[in-house]
């Protein structure tokens, strides 16, 4: 069992930045792939970014490449999502998720999910 808690969401102007954090407990953090997904009103949940056990390998959705950075601190059992140059279309509820390494791009690859944190970008 893994528990995930997101934080760091809020309201920001277009072009601004936010950093999301996800704290994990209940399982050895370094044994988990971690991912970020988001869901905007009326849309399906979509992949944003993922990071491997050690943090060396990362993957991003095309829509956020060059603007978002995923990282992890295994000593703190925490994964981060640094979001820069935010756009109105980034507005969504952002979810942290964890899996044992079976995959990274689909929601069904992930066994555990946080409660979500709202990110709202104004134009």
C-alpha positions in Angstrom: 0.0 0.0 0.0 1.2 3.5 -0.9 -0.3 6.8 0.2 0.4 9.9 -1.9 -0.3 13.5 -1.0 0.1 16.4 -3.4 0.7 20.0 -2.6 1.7 23.3 -4.2 -1.3 24.0 -6.5 -2.9 27.4 -6.8 -3.7 30.4 -9.0 -1.0 31.9 -11.2 -0.8 34.3 -14.1 0.1 33.0 -17.6 3.8 32.9 -17.9 4.3 32.3 -14.2 5.6 29.2 -12.4 4.5 26.7 -9.7 6.2 23.8 -8.1 4.1 20.8 -7.1 5.2 18.2 -4.6 4.0 14.7 -3.8 4.9 13.0 -0.6 4.8 9.2 -0.5 4.5 6.7 2.4 3.7 3.0 3.0 6.3 1.5 0.6 10.0 1.9 -0.3 9.9 5.0 -2.4 13.0 4.1 -4.5 11.3 1.0 -5.8 8.5 3.0 -7.5 8.2 4.7 -10.8 6.4 8.0 -10.2 4.2 10.0 -12.6 2.1 13.2 -12.9 -1.2 13.3 -14.7 -3.7 16.1 -15.1 -7.4 16.3 -15.8 -9.1 19.5 -17.1 -12.9 20.0 -16.9 -14.7 17.9 -19.5 -11.5 16.0 -20.5 -9.9 12.6 -19.9 -7.0 12.3 -17.5 -3.8 12.7 -19.4 -0.1 11.9 -18.9 2.2 14.8 -18.0 5.5 13.4 -16.8 7.2 10.3 -15.3 10.4 9.5 -13.6 12.3 6.2 -13.0 13.5 4.6 -9.7 16.7 6.6 -9.5 15.5 9.7 -11.2 17.9 9.4 -14.1 15.3 8.6 -16.7 12.4 10.9 -17.3 9.5 11.3 -19.8 7.2 14.2 -20.7 4.1 14.8 -22.7 4.8 16.9 -25.9 2.6 19.7 -24.6 4.9 20.3 -21.6 8.4 19.6 -22.9 10.8 22.4 -22.3 8.5 23.9 -19.6 8.0 21.3 -17.0 10.6 19.3 -15.0 10.0 16.2 -12.9 12.4 15.3 -10.2 12.6 13.1 -7.1 14.3 13.1 -3.7 14.3 9.5 -2.5 15.7 10.5 0.9 12.5 12.6 1.4 10.1 10.2 -0.3 9.0 13.1 -2.5 8.5 13.7 -6.2 8.3 17.3 -7.7 6.9 18.9 -10.8 8.4 22.3 -11.6 6.1 24.1 -14.0 7.4 27.2 -15.8 5.9 29.4 -18.6 2.4 28.3 -17.6 -0.4 28.6 -20.1 -4.1 28.8 -19.7 -4.4 25.3 -21.2 -2.4 24.0 -18.3 -5.3 24.6 -16.0 -6.3 21.3 -14.5 -6.3 19.1 -11.4 -2.9 17.5 -11.2 -2.5 14.0 -9.7 0.6 12.2 -8.5 0.7 8.4 -9.1 3.0 5.5 -8.4 3.7 2.1 -10.0 6.3 -0.7 -9.6 7.8 -0.1 -13.0 5.4 -1.8 -15.5 4.9 1.3 -17.6 4.4 5.0 -17.4 2.1 6.7 -20.0 -1.3 5.2 -19.2 -3.4 5.6 -16.0 -3.8 1.8 -15.8 0.0 1.5 -15.4 -0.4 3.1 -11.9 -1.6 1.4 -8.8 -1.7 4.4 -6.4 -3.0 7.9 -6.8 -3.1 11.1 -4.7 -6.1 13.3 -4.1 -5.1 15.9 -6.7 -4.2 19.6 -6.4 -5.8 22.3 -8.5 -3.7 24.5 -10.8 -5.5 27.5 -12.3 -3.7 29.7 -14.9 -5.2 33.1 -15.7 -4.6 34.9 -19.0 
